[in-house]
Amino acid sequence: MIVVIGGGLSGLAAALTVQERGQQVHLIEGNENVGGRLATERIDGFTIDRGFQVINPGYREFERLGLRTHIHPIPAGAVAFVDERWNFYGDPRRELRAMGGSLPSIAANPISFLAVLRGIFIATIAEGESAADFLQRIGISGEVYEGIIEPFLRGVFLTSLSEVDAKFARRVLRSLYRHVPGLPDGGVATVAIELRNRLKSIQCGTRVTAITRSGKGFSVTTENSTISARRVIVATDYHSAAQFSNRLPHITHARSSAWYFAIEEPLRAQHQLYVSRANSGPVVTAIDVASVVPSYSPDGRGLLSVTTLAPCSESEVREHLAKMYGELFTGELIAQFDIANALPILAPGAERTGAINEEGLIFAGDYLTEPSQNGALLSGRLAGEFALA
Ligand SMILES: Cc1cc2nc3c(=O)[nH]c(=O)nc-3n(C[C@H](O)[C@H](O)[C@H](O)COP(=O)(O)OP(=O)(O)OC[C@H]3O[C@@H](n4cnc5c(N)ncnc54)[C@H](O)[C@@H]3O)c2cc1C
């Protein structure tokens, strides 16, 4: 028997990899539900994800798993403040009509816009280069960098681009160029539930408290039982995993906060993702998720999902939203979460092993590959393969 600890995407992928090869596997999850950081709640009839995140069905690992959950695409591109105006900037292949308003700033900054394409496809990245250094070195500068690219990517990595590996930033940009991400009915946790439903042996609401070596295998202790296992895959978040090993690499994490407002009065382009430049206020991104998936709202009101990074007050968020949408912001606050360890930071030049095998005690998670759903799934699959070897 192989035991997997943790029912986030990495644990689910690990368990499915083992199960598909006909081996016995049992997954133990500490929470009542699987999903880990893909978490969704119902609050006052609204579908609320614990932090704005999108599903990219084009991720290689989702394709490999044959993800069937329907994803409603979000409009490709973002509304950004450039040359003193809010404008929509996107991929002209997908949002040609909406691009009209941004043509003047594209004409005013042609070199920077061309550099974006060069950065995605051909420019060479130096060893250990940060995303900030790379993007500016290849000529993305001024308004285009500060108004569009930097805020957009800060919203993805939840930290400053000087802290992020350039190769990872480019993988993200390429993936967004090739595929349009979106949201499923029922919230992002729906994707984890689809994977859970394929597993034969799973136990939720049970935390593992100890793992000890015993003979050629392991004893896995939970709050109410002890299970013997030939191999153990620890697919928890980084800080929980560190309780079971003192050999893990040191990894820092980005924090974020999620705010959800019900909105009655229409806001300008509320269905599109807004990105806001550094030092303009606490908000990094905002979008009405109910205009992407109408079932997120019980009564036709919009549901503005807002992300902030540094700790801040509700009035600071409202003030910033009023500046972004150009009017007094009167939305009703429905939910707010602080997410202490939202994303592991993939630092410039950092080596990532994929999964770690400590003589049969195997570790998986996004902190061992890259901070994304694809990274978590990949790490889980690699861990499953280690366990089968
Ligand atoms: C705000 C936010 C926005 C994001 N946006 C995106 C995005 O747009 N696109 C993208 O690709 N990725 C995004 N991500 C990243 C993505 O969600 C994560 O990379 C991925 O879900 C991590 O999966 P994981 O399995 O590695 O870890 P986790 O999801 O953390 O799963 C670990 C699991 O282990 C369980 N556990 C811990 N300790 C124990 C124990 N002792 N016993 C039993 N169970 C235990 C936990 O309960 C948890 O379920 C975002 C993340 C956040 C937080």
The ligand as an ORCA input file, in Angstrom:
! r2SCAN-3c Opt
* xyz 0 1
  C      -4.592     33.248     -4.118
  C      -4.018     32.214     -5.033
  C      -4.090     32.412     -6.405
  C      -3.558     31.460     -7.275
  N      -3.712     31.633     -8.629
  C      -3.324     30.648     -9.474
  C      -3.631     30.737    -10.865
  O      -4.336     31.651    -11.317
  N      -3.158     29.759    -11.688
  C      -2.425     28.695    -11.210
  O      -2.025     27.833    -12.001
  N      -2.159     28.570     -9.879
  C      -2.600     29.507     -9.013
  N      -2.377     29.374     -7.664
  C      -1.503     28.281     -7.202
  C      -2.193     26.918     -7.035
  O      -3.416     27.060     -6.389
  C      -1.251     26.044     -6.198
  O       0.024     26.032     -6.827
  C      -1.717     24.602     -6.052
  O      -3.088     24.512     -5.768
  C      -0.904     23.946     -4.944
  O      -1.280     22.579     -4.790
  P      -0.478     21.633     -3.787
  O      -1.102     20.294     -3.866
  O       0.986     21.723     -4.074
  O      -0.662     22.251     -2.323
  P      -1.986     22.575     -1.483
  O      -3.071     23.009     -2.389
  O      -1.565     23.509     -0.412
  O      -2.418     21.175     -0.861
  C      -1.853     20.636      0.300
  C      -2.909     19.813      1.033
  O      -2.295     19.099      2.119
  C      -3.209     19.086      3.198
  N      -2.447     18.824      4.441
  C      -1.485     19.621      5.003
  N      -0.987     19.020      6.115
  C      -1.647     17.837      6.245
  C      -1.567     16.775      7.207
  N      -0.705     16.806      8.234
  N      -2.397     15.701      7.051
  C      -3.263     15.639      6.010
  N      -3.380     16.624      5.074
  C      -2.573     17.698      5.190
  C      -3.843     20.470      3.154
  O      -5.068     20.483      3.881
  C      -4.013     20.659      1.650
  O      -5.276     20.178      1.208
  C      -2.919     30.294     -6.760
  C      -2.860     30.096     -5.375
  C      -3.418     31.034     -4.517
  C      -3.411     30.758     -3.042
*
